[in-house]
Amino acid sequence: MLTQLDDTLWHQLPTTFDHVWTSDPRFFDRYWFAIYSQDGRVAIQITMGAYRNMNVLDGGAVMTVDGKQYNLRVSRSLSRDAQTVCGPIRITPVKPLEEFEIAIAPGAHGLSGSIRWRCVEPAREEHPHYERLHGRTVQDYRRFDQIGLASGWMEAGGQRIAIADWWSCRDHSWGVRRGMGVPEPVTGPKVTLAEKGHVMSFLFFSTDSMSGHLLFEARGEDVPYTTGVVTERLTETVHVVKKIELLADLHPGTRRFRTAQVHATFSDGKRLLMDLTALGSSIAMQGLGYSGGYNDGRGLGAWRAENHLESDVWDVSHPSKVVYPDGSQKEHWHRIQPVGIKADFGGTPSTGTGSMTFTIAGRPPAWLEAGSANAAKTANTANTAISA
């Protein structure tokens, strides 16, 4: 069936735009934006994703202010509507790859705003993400990343926050990925995270002389997956990452970091050393709908109703625990932390801002445990050494 997209000149298959190339229900296409104040007091994230084979468009917005996290999660039937509007959230590309308008209409949900997002760097592609398990493709997706600035305002809890050229980053990903829409089928024996362990670090950043993204992911003793590029602003020279090493000083008794170091080695032999300091509260990503989010715990991409909206306010003042409206608490693994950065790139120092996801799930791998044990001898915190 024809949609508005079919009256463009960008068809790539001899069919219409109302369906995608695969019947896999996990196929998705998603925007994600992060916007942080310089001191980390205020952190904002906004997302929207389409799931053609689940008949779902969902979205979310969160804002943390002084240790409180205001959450809005929405979902609707997608049908053949190509408009990026879900409930009160609207994301409009003004100039693709360069500029967006983001609006959240006011209502009983208590979170509203109007933001103009513009890039300061070109978008950069990551390496393709592809993985098979027992002969079945479990993920096959692409993602690009971009640094920008945001201006406008957000309001929550009766407090309006002015946003004036705040540091921001975004990504756009699409394809097939685990945990989208439906539970993964059982295709054979599975080694659980409790047995194998999983460590992931994903840093978006920019300083006064460079910007980039660096992703490190490791399961147990498997060979880690790394991807990332760093661009020098003055010369626009692009450096492709070859190896990533990490150090983390965790809050005692938690898996959340207060300071960290990221060391990257690039294919041209150049080295980047970065010291990261956590600023303000980290965002609990369940509030945005990720990682088993929404009140039903089904996460992103699940069909819920023709139109669905839910909102709540969480206490995220503790570095690890989330306190919910009923007083219950949970330490959820998926958090994203605004960070301040001091960097040294080949002997050239600079300072800046970043968005850091650093997660340790299940049983920590042996090399991580060894790093913790060695660090425990010299400090009363969990200093962890990690390398690819």
C-alpha positions in Angstrom: 0.0 0.0 0.0 1.2 3.5 -0.8 2.5 5.9 1.8 3.9 9.4 1.7 7.4 8.0 1.4 6.5 6.4 -1.9 6.3 9.8 -3.5 10.1 10.3 -3.0 12.8 9.2 -5.4 14.6 7.0 -2.9 13.1 3.5 -3.4 15.8 0.7 -3.1 13.5 -2.3 -3.8 10.7 -2.9 -6.4 8.1 -2.5 -3.7 6.5 0.1 -1.4 7.8 1.7 1.8 5.1 0.2 4.0 7.2 -2.9 4.9 10.8 -3.8 5.4 13.1 -6.4 3.9 12.7 -9.0 6.7 9.8 -10.5 8.6 11.9 -10.6 11.8 9.7 -9.0 14.4 12.7 -7.3 16.0 13.4 -5.1 13.1 13.7 -1.5 14.4 14.6 2.1 13.4 15.4 4.4 16.3 16.4 8.0 17.2 18.2 8.7 20.5 19.3 12.2 21.9 21.2 13.1 25.1 21.5 16.7 26.3 23.4 17.7 29.4 24.0 20.9 31.3 27.7 21.7 31.8 27.7 20.9 35.6 25.7 17.7 35.1 22.8 19.0 37.3 20.3 18.5 34.5 20.4 15.6 32.0 17.8 15.0 29.3 17.3 12.1 26.9 14.7 11.6 24.2 14.1 8.6 22.0 11.6 7.4 19.3 11.6 4.1 17.5 9.6 2.4 14.7 9.0 -1.4 14.6 7.4 -2.2 11.3 6.8 -5.9 12.0 5.4 -5.2 15.5 3.0 -2.4 14.2 4.6 -0.1 16.9 6.0 3.4 17.2 7.2 4.1 20.7 9.1 7.0 22.4 10.2 8.3 25.6 11.6 11.4 27.4 13.4 11.8 30.7 14.9 14.7 32.6 17.0 14.4 35.8 17.1 17.5 38.0 18.8 17.5 41.4 18.5 13.7 41.9 15.0 13.3 40.6 14.2 11.6 37.3 11.0 12.6 35.5 9.9 9.9 33.0 7.5 9.8 30.1 6.9 6.7 28.0 4.5 6.5 25.0 3.5 3.9 22.4 1.0 3.7 19.5 0.0 1.5 16.6 2.2 2.4 13.6 -0.1 1.3 10.8 1.2 3.2 7.7 1.6 6.5 9.3 5.1 7.9 8.5 4.9 10.8 11.0 7.5 10.8 13.8 4.9 11.7 16.4 4.0 9.5 19.4 1.6 10.8 22.0 2.9 14.3 23.1 6.4 13.7 21.6 7.3 14.9 18.2 10.7 14.7 16.5 11.0 16.6 13.3 14.1 16.5 11.0 14.5 20.1 9.8 17.6 19.2 7.8 18.6 15.5 7.9 22.0 14.8 9.4 22.2 18.4 10.7 19.2 19.8 12.5 16.1 18.6 14.4 13.1 20.1 16.3 12.0 18.1 19.4 8.7 19.0 21.1 6.9 17.5 24.1 3.3 18.9 24.5 2.2 19.6 28.1 -0.3 17.5 29.9 -1.0 15.4 33.0 2.2 13.5 32.3 4.0 16.5 33.7 7.0 16.7 31.3 7.1 19.2 28.4 9.5 21.1 26.3 10.7 22.5 23.0 14.3 21.9 21.8 16.2 22.9 18.7 19.1 20.4 18.0 21.9 21.2 15.6 25.1 19.3 14.8 28.6 20.6 15.3 30.3 17.6 13.6 29.3 15.3 10.7 27.6 12.0 11.6 30.1 9.1 11.8 29.2 5.4 11.1 30.1 2.6 13.5 31.3 -0.8 12.2 28.4 -3.0 11.3 27.0 -4.9 14.3 26.5 -8.6 13.4 26.2 -11.7 15.6 25.0 -15.3 15.2 24.0 -17.8 17.9 23.5 -21.5 17.1 23.5 -20.6 13.4 20.8 -17.9 13.7 21.4 -14.2 13.2 20.6 -12.6 16.6 21.7 -9.1 15.6 22.4 -7.3 12.3 22.1 -3.6 12.6 23.8 -0.3 11.7 24.3 2.9 13.8 25.8 6.3 13.3 26.7 8.9 16.0 26.9 12.6 16.1 27.8 15.5 18.4 25.7 18.6 18.6 24.3 21.5 20.6 20.8 22.0 22.0 18.8 25.1 22.8 15.2 25.7 24.1 13.6 24.6 27.4 12.2 21.7 29.4 9.7 21.7 32.2 9.0 19.1 34.9 7.8 19.3 38.5 6.8 22.9 38.0 10.3 23.9 37.2 11.2 25.3 33.7 14.8 24.8 32.7 16.3 27.1 30.0 18.7 25.3 27.6 21.3 27.5 25.9 23.7 25.7 23.6 24.1 22.7 25.9 26.4 19.8 24.9 24.5 17.0 23.2 24.9 13.8 21.2 22.7 11.6 19.3 22.6 8.3 17.5 20.4 6.7 14.8 20.3 2.9 14.6 18.3 0.4 12.5 18.2 -3.3 11.7 17.7 -6.4 13.8 18.7 -6.4 17.4 18.1 -8.5 20.5 15.5 -7.4 23.1 13.3 -5.6 20.6 9.6 -6.2 20.6 9.5 -10.0 21.4 11.5 -12.3 23.7 14.4 -14.2 22.1 13.4 -17.8 21.1 15.3 -20.7 22.6 17.5 -22.2 19.9 19.9 -24.2 22.1 21.9 -24.1 25.3 22.6 -20.6 26.6 25.4 -19.5 28.8 23.8 -16.9 31.2 25.3 -13.6 32.2 25.6 -15.0 35.7 28.0 -17.6 34.3 29.7 -15.6 31.6 29.5 -12.0 32.5 29.2 -8.9 30.2 31.1 -5.6 30.3 30.2 -2.7 28.0 31.6 0.9 27.8 30.1 3.4 25.2 31.4 6.9 25.3 30.2 9.9 23.2 32.5 12.9 23.8 33.8 16.2 22.5 36.5 18.6 23.7 37.7 21.9 22.4 40.0 20.1 19.8 38.2 16.8 18.9 35.1 14.7 19.1 34.2 11.1 18.7 32.6 7.9 20.0 34.3 4.8 21.5 32.5 1.4 22.1 34.0 -1.5 23.9 32.0 -4.7 24.6 33.1 -8.1 26.0 31.3 -11.3 27.1 33.4 -13.4 29.4 36.7 -14.3 27.9 35.5 -13.8 24.3 37.5 -11.4 22.0 36.1 -7.9 22.8 34.2 -6.0 20.2 35.5 -2.4 19.6 34.4 0.4 17.3 34.9 4.1 17.2 36.4 7.1 15.5 37.8 10.4 16.8 37.9 13.5 14.6 40.4 16.4 15.1 38.3 19.6 14.6 41.0 21.8 13.2 42.2 19.5 10.4 39.1 17.2 10.2 41.5 14.2 10.4 39.6 11.0 11.3 41.3 8.3 13.5 39.8 4.8 13.6 40.1 2.9 16.9 42.1 -0.3 17.1 42.2 -1.0 20.8 40.5 0.3 24.0 41.7 0.0 27.6 39.6 1.1 30.6 40.1 1.9 34.3 37.2 2.6 36.7 36.9 3.8 40.3 33.5 2.5 41.4 31.4 3.8 44.2 31.9 1.3 47.1 29.6 -1.6 47.0 28.2 -0.7 43.5 28.9 -1.2 39.8 28.6 2.5 39.1 31.7 4.6 38.5 32.7 8.0 40.0 35.8 8.4 37.9 37.1 6.4 34.9 39.9 6.4 32.3 39.6 5.5 28.7 42.7 4.8 26.7 42.3 4.4 22.9 44.9 3.3 20.4 44.2 4.1 16.7 45.1 2.3 13.5 47.7 5.0 12.8 49.4 4.3 16.2 48.2 7.5 17.8 47.1 7.3 21.5 44.3 9.1 23.3 44.2 9.2 27.1 41.0 10.5 28.8 40.1 11.0 32.5 36.3 11.0 33.1 34.5 12.4 36.1 30.9 11.6 36.7 28.7 14.8 36.8 25.3 14.7 38.5 23.0 11.7 38.6 23.1 9.0 35.9 20.0 8.3 34.0 18.2 5.1 34.7 17.3 3.9 31.2 14.2 1.9 32.2 12.6 5.3 32.7 13.1 5.9 28.9 11.7 2.4 28.1 15.0 0.6 27.6 16.1 -2.7 29.1 12.8 -4.0 30.4 11.2 -0.6 30.8 7.6 0.4 30.8 5.2 -0.7 33.6 4.7 -4.1 32.0 8.5 -4.8 31.9 8.4 -5.7 28.2 10.7 -2.9 27.0 11.0 -1.4 23.6 9.0 -2.4 20.6 6.2 -4.3 22.3 2.6 -3.6 21.1 0.6 -2.2 24.0 -2.5 -0.4 22.6 -3.6 1.9 19.9 -2.3 4.7 22.1 -0.5 4.2 25.4 1.1 6.7 27.8 2.7 6.3 31.2 4.7 8.7 33.4 6.4 8.6 36.8 9.1 10.3 39.0 12.0 8.4 40.4 14.6 9.2 43.0 18.0 8.7 41.4 20.2 10.6 43.9 21.9 7.4 45.0 24.7 6.4 42.6 23.3 2.9 42.1 19.8 2.5 43.5 16.6 3.8 41.9 13.8 4.6 44.4 10.3 4.2 42.8 7.1 6.0 43.7 5.9 3.2 46.0 9.2 3.3 48.0 10.6 0.1 46.5 14.3 0.2 45.3 16.3 -1.5 42.6 19.8 -1.4 41.3 19.3 -1.6 37.5 22.3 -2.2 35.4 21.6 0.1 32.5 22.5 3.7 33.4 24.0 6.5 31.3 26.3 9.1 33.0 27.1 12.7 32.0 30.9 13.1 32.4 33.5 15.9 32.4 36.6 15.0 30.4 40.3 15.8 30.6 42.1 14.5 27.5 45.6 14.1 26.1 45.7 13.2 22.4 49.3 12.6 21.3 50.6 15.2 23.8 47.9 17.8 23.2 45.7 18.4 26.2 42.0 19.4 26.0 38.8 19.4 28.2 35.2 18.7 27.3 32.0 16.8 28.0 30.7 13.3 27.3 28.0 10.7 27.8 29.3 7.4 29.2 27.5 4.1 29.5 29.6 1.7 31.6 27.8 -1.5 32.6 28.9 -4.7 34.3 26.2 -7.4 34.1 26.2 -10.9 35.6 29.4 -12.6 36.8 32.3 -10.3 36.1 34.8 -11.9 33.7 38.1 -13.3 35.2 40.2 -10.4 33.9 37.8 -7.9 35.5 37.8 -9.8 38.8 41.6 -9.9 38.8 41.7 -6.1 38.2 39.4 -5.6 41.2 41.4 -7.8 43.5 44.6 -6.1 42.7 43.1 -2.6 43.1 41.5 -3.6 46.5 45.0 -3.9 47.9 45.7 -0.2 47.4 42.3 1.4 47.8 39.0 1.1 49.6 37.1 1.2 46.4 36.7 -1.1 43.4 39.3 0.1 40.9 39.0 -2.0 37.8 41.4 -2.5 35.0 40.0 -3.6 31.6 41.6 -3.9 28.2 40.8 -5.2 24.8 
